[in-house]
Amino acid sequence: MIGALEGMVEILNPNEIIVWVNQMGYQVLVPVNLKLSQKDKVKLYIHTYVKEDALVLYGFDTKDKLNLFKAFLQVSGIGPKLAL
């Protein structure tokens, strides 16, 4: 699993970024309130969500936010998109 990424923001959308790390681009879903600009250097703590038909990376700028996200996932009926 991917636990953290550090690299350059290549593509920036409201809740999704592409982080360029060692000649690979990782698509990461991030909270809307995460303040980033294109070409920023970023370090993200990652939750790797694996389902039978998907592998999705969720990124947070602090471990506390990642831990809060994981706590929300423990609540019945809350999936990763709602937790984000």
N, C-alpha and C positions, 0 to 999 in steps of 0.2 A: 504494500500500500504506500501511497504517497503521503507523507506527514507534513512536509513544508516545501515551499518553493521560494527561490530568490532569483529575481531576474528583472527584465525590462518589460514594461507594459507596451505591447505592440498594437493591440486593437482594444478600444474602449467603448463599451455600450453601457446603458444604464445599470444593468445588474450582471453583466458578463464581461470578462476581459480575456485577452490572450496574453499570457506571460511567456516571453521568449527566454528560455534557459538552455544554454549550451547547444544552440542550433536546433532546438525543438520548441514548438509552440504548444502551451498547455491552455486549454479552454477551462476557465474557472468561473463559477457563479459566485458573485459577491453581494453583500448587502448594498442596497441602493444608496445608503448614506456614507459609504466608504469614499473618501475624497481622494481621487486619483486623476492624473493627467497622462496623456499619451507620452511615452518615452520616459516616464518616471521609473526609478528603480524601486522595486517593491519586495518585501518579504512577507509571505502569507503562510499562516498555519492552515493546514488542509484537512478537511474531512473527506475521505474517499467513500462515496456511496455506490455500492454495487448491488445491482438487481439483475435478474435473468436477462433483461433486454437492454441494460444501460450501465455505464460506468460514468459517474458524474463527480467532479471535484467542486467542493464548496470551500471558499477561502475567506480568512479573517485576519485582520491586522494584529490582533492580540490573542493570547491563549485564553484569556477570560471570556472573550466573545465566542471562541470556539467551544469552550466548556458549556457556556449557556446554550448554544445551538444544540450540543449533544444532550443536554438536559431536556430541552424541548422535544427531542426525538423520542425520549422515553415515555412521553405522554401519549396515551392511546388516542388514535385519530389524527395525530399531527405527523405529517411527513416532512421531508426536507425542504420542499418549496415553501410550505407554510411557516416552518421554523425559521427560514431565512428572513 
